[in-house]
């Protein structure tokens, strides 16, 4: 269960990040134009509760299936691991201090098992949130931006930016090569780490902003579904405190 809650071996490719990530001015300009095209930084900051899934399918088989609820204002988070090969798990924690509680099969974990599960839940959050909202986080603390130049792809001109996202202590950074359309100013493709195969980005308009709804990688015969992405103004507090609740019932 612990490994299943945050493993992403089929997708992850990592590098060691510099202690102080740098932001190149041209890449910062691309980031601001991109966020404006997605609804504007002010609208993203005002979003309160974000509900999304992370369902990875490779060669027609579901490898990971996680459900998330994030209170952006307070940092509270609920993660439900419903991966088919793993015991069901719920982790309730705060993204700001990385503390919380974990449950497996309805039983509360204690001691080292609980600590490991909460750590795993936090790592899963850090991975999965990139696939939902990476374009919104280019200017966040711990993110480095390096402009790699222009590239033509499928008849379009793209600006390519290397985005390096710092991870928890002891974990290598994640690196993405992001392709931002010069026409739409949207992130439309990315590769991960040293890999060259591209993931495309599909979007949903949720309220005043846009968030990723899914990704496909034809070379890997893989897809990532973000589920029915929602931005909510109000959520029953029990979803962030009661392990017996289920995100399938959140309307």
C-alpha positions as CSV (number, residue, x, y, z in Angstrom):
1,X,0.0,0.0,0.0
2,X,2.7,2.5,0.9
3,X,4.6,2.0,-2.4
4,X,1.4,2.1,-4.3
5,X,0.3,5.4,-2.9
6,X,3.0,7.4,-4.5
7,X,4.9,5.3,-7.0
8,X,5.0,6.6,-10.5
9,X,7.8,4.5,-12.0
10,X,6.3,4.3,-15.4
11,X,6.2,8.0,-15.8
12,X,8.8,9.6,-13.6
13,X,12.2,10.8,-14.8
14,X,14.2,12.9,-12.4
15,X,17.2,15.1,-12.1
16,X,18.9,16.8,-9.2
17,X,17.7,20.4,-8.9
18,X,20.0,23.3,-8.2
19,X,19.7,24.6,-4.6
20,X,18.4,27.9,-5.8
21,X,16.3,27.5,-9.0
22,X,16.7,30.3,-11.5
23,X,14.0,32.0,-13.5
24,X,15.1,33.3,-16.9
25,X,13.3,36.5,-17.8
26,X,12.1,35.2,-21.2
27,X,10.6,32.1,-19.5
28,X,8.9,34.3,-16.9
29,X,7.3,36.3,-19.7
30,X,6.0,33.1,-21.3
31,X,4.7,31.9,-17.9
32,X,2.8,35.1,-17.3
33,X,1.3,35.1,-20.8
34,X,0.3,31.4,-20.3
35,X,-1.4,32.1,-17.0
36,X,-3.3,35.0,-18.5
37,X,-4.5,32.7,-21.3
38,X,-5.7,30.2,-18.7
39,X,-7.8,32.8,-16.8
40,X,-5.3,35.0,-14.9
41,X,-3.3,34.6,-11.8
42,X,-5.9,36.4,-9.7
43,X,-8.6,33.8,-10.6
44,X,-6.3,30.9,-9.7
45,X,-5.5,32.4,-6.4
46,X,-9.2,32.8,-5.6
47,X,-10.0,29.1,-6.3
48,X,-10.7,27.4,-3.0
49,X,-11.3,23.7,-3.2
50,X,-10.0,21.6,-6.1
51,X,-11.3,18.1,-6.7
52,X,-9.5,15.9,-9.3
53,X,-8.3,12.3,-9.9
54,X,-5.1,10.8,-11.2
55,X,-5.8,7.7,-13.2
56,X,-2.9,6.2,-15.2
57,X,-3.5,3.7,-17.9
58,X,-0.7,2.0,-19.8
59,X,-1.3,-0.5,-22.6
60,X,-5.0,-0.6,-21.7
61,X,-4.4,-1.4,-18.0
62,X,-5.0,1.0,-15.1
63,X,-1.8,1.2,-13.1
64,X,-2.7,4.0,-10.6
65,X,-6.0,5.5,-9.5
66,X,-6.0,8.2,-6.9
67,X,-8.6,10.7,-5.9
68,X,-7.7,14.1,-4.5
69,X,-9.4,17.0,-2.7
70,X,-7.3,20.1,-2.0
71,X,-8.2,23.1,0.1
72,X,-5.9,25.7,-1.5
73,X,-6.6,28.3,1.2
74,X,-5.5,26.2,4.2
75,X,-3.4,23.5,2.6
76,X,-5.6,20.6,3.9
77,X,-5.6,17.6,1.6
78,X,-7.4,14.3,1.2
79,X,-5.9,11.5,-0.9
80,X,-7.7,8.3,-1.6
81,X,-5.7,5.5,-3.2
82,X,-8.0,3.2,-5.2
83,X,-5.3,1.5,-7.3
84,X,-6.6,-2.0,-8.3
85,X,-3.5,-3.9,-7.0
86,X,-3.3,-2.0,-3.7
87,X,-5.2,-2.1,-0.4
88,X,-7.6,0.9,-0.2
89,X,-6.0,3.8,1.6
90,X,-6.9,7.3,2.8
91,X,-4.4,10.0,3.8
92,X,-5.5,13.2,5.5
93,X,-2.7,15.8,5.7
94,X,-1.7,19.4,5.3
95,X,0.5,20.2,2.4
96,X,2.2,23.1,4.3
97,X,3.6,21.1,7.2
98,X,3.3,17.6,5.8
99,X,1.7,16.2,8.9
100,X,-1.5,14.1,9.1
101,X,-3.1,10.7,9.5
102,X,-3.3,7.6,7.3
103,X,-5.8,4.7,7.1
104,X,-5.5,1.4,5.3
105,X,-8.6,-0.8,4.8
106,X,-10.4,1.5,7.3
107,X,-7.8,1.0,10.0
108,X,-5.8,3.9,11.3
109,X,-2.0,3.4,10.9
110,X,0.3,4.2,13.8
111,X,4.0,4.8,14.2
112,X,6.4,4.3,11.4
113,X,3.7,2.9,9.1
114,X,1.6,6.1,9.5
115,X,4.7,8.3,9.0
116,X,5.6,6.5,5.8
117,X,2.0,6.6,4.5
118,X,1.7,10.4,5.1
119,X,5.1,10.9,3.5
120,X,3.9,8.9,0.5
121,X,0.7,10.8,0.3
122,X,2.5,14.1,0.2
123,X,4.8,12.8,-2.6
124,X,1.8,11.7,-4.5
125,X,0.3,15.1,-4.1
126,X,3.5,16.7,-5.4
127,X,3.6,14.5,-8.5
128,X,-0.1,14.5,-9.3
129,X,-0.6,18.3,-8.9
130,X,2.0,18.9,-11.6
131,X,-0.2,17.0,-14.1
132,X,-3.2,19.0,-13.1
133,X,-1.8,22.5,-12.6
134,X,1.8,22.7,-13.7
135,X,1.2,25.9,-15.8
136,X,-0.1,27.7,-12.7
137,X,3.0,26.9,-10.7
138,X,5.9,28.1,-12.9
139,X,6.5,31.1,-10.7
140,X,6.0,29.2,-7.4
141,X,8.9,28.9,-4.9
142,X,11.2,26.0,-5.7
143,X,10.6,26.1,-9.5
144,X,13.3,26.9,-12.0
145,X,12.7,28.1,-15.5
146,X,15.2,27.9,-18.4
147,X,14.3,28.9,-21.9
148,X,15.4,26.3,-24.4
149,X,14.4,28.0,-27.7
150,X,11.8,27.7,-30.4
151,X,10.6,24.5,-32.0
152,X,8.1,23.7,-34.7
153,X,5.8,20.8,-34.0
154,X,2.8,19.7,-36.1
155,X,2.8,22.9,-38.0
156,X,2.9,25.2,-35.0
157,X,5.6,27.3,-33.4
158,X,6.4,26.6,-29.8
159,X,8.5,28.1,-27.1
160,X,10.2,25.3,-25.1
161,X,10.9,25.9,-21.5
162,X,12.7,23.6,-19.1
163,X,10.7,23.6,-15.8
164,X,12.5,22.1,-12.8
165,X,10.3,21.5,-9.8
166,X,12.0,20.9,-6.4
167,X,10.8,17.9,-4.4
168,X,10.8,17.0,-0.6
169,X,14.2,16.7,1.0
170,X,16.1,13.7,-0.2
171,X,14.1,13.4,-3.4
172,X,15.5,14.4,-6.8
173,X,13.7,17.3,-8.6
174,X,11.2,16.7,-11.4
175,X,12.1,18.2,-14.8
176,X,9.7,18.9,-17.6
177,X,10.4,20.2,-21.1
178,X,7.2,22.2,-21.7
179,X,6.1,23.2,-25.2
180,X,4.0,26.4,-25.1
181,X,2.2,27.4,-28.2
182,X,3.1,30.9,-29.5
183,X,-0.4,31.1,-30.9
184,X,-2.5,30.0,-28.0
185,X,0.0,30.7,-25.2
186,X,-1.0,27.3,-23.7
187,X,1.2,24.5,-22.6
188,X,0.3,21.8,-25.2
189,X,3.0,19.2,-24.8
190,X,5.7,18.2,-22.4
191,X,8.4,15.5,-22.0
192,X,9.6,14.3,-18.6
193,X,13.2,14.2,-17.5
194,X,15.6,12.8,-20.1
195,X,12.8,11.2,-22.1
196,X,11.8,12.6,-25.5
197,X,8.4,11.2,-25.9
198,X,5.7,13.8,-25.5
199,X,2.6,14.0,-23.4
200,X,-0.2,16.1,-24.8
201,X,-2.3,18.4,-22.5
202,X,-6.1,18.5,-22.7
203,X,-7.9,21.1,-20.7
204,X,-11.2,21.7,-19.0
205,X,-12.6,25.2,-18.3
206,X,-13.6,25.2,-14.6
207,X,-15.3,28.4,-13.5
208,X,-12.9,31.2,-14.5
209,X,-9.8,29.1,-15.0
210,X,-8.5,26.2,-17.1
211,X,-7.0,23.0,-15.6
212,X,-5.7,19.9,-17.2
213,X,-8.4,17.3,-17.8
214,X,-6.1,14.6,-19.3
215,X,-3.0,13.6,-21.1
216,X,-2.0,11.0,-23.7
217,X,1.3,9.7,-24.9
218,X,1.0,7.7,-28.1
219,X,4.6,6.4,-28.0
220,X,4.1,4.9,-24.5
221,X,0.5,3.9,-25.3
222,X,-0.4,5.6,-22.0
223,X,-2.9,8.1,-20.7
224,X,-3.6,10.1,-17.6
225,X,-7.1,11.1,-16.7
226,X,-7.7,13.8,-14.2
227,X,-11.3,12.8,-13.8
228,X,-14.2,15.3,-13.5
229,X,-12.1,18.3,-12.4
230,X,-14.0,20.7,-10.2
231,X,-13.3,24.0,-8.4
232,X,-15.7,24.4,-5.5
233,X,-16.5,27.3,-3.2
234,X,-17.8,25.1,-0.4
235,X,-17.1,21.6,0.7
236,X,-18.4,19.7,3.8
237,X,-15.5,19.7,6.2
238,X,-15.9,16.0,6.9
239,X,-14.3,15.3,3.5
240,X,-11.1,16.6,5.0
241,X,-11.4,15.1,8.4
242,X,-13.4,11.8,8.2
243,X,-11.7,8.8,6.6
244,X,-15.0,7.1,6.2
245,X,-16.2,9.6,3.7
246,X,-15.6,9.0,0.0
247,X,-14.8,11.5,-2.7
248,X,-17.2,9.6,-5.0
249,X,-20.0,11.2,-3.0
250,X,-18.7,14.8,-3.3
251,X,-21.0,16.7,-5.6
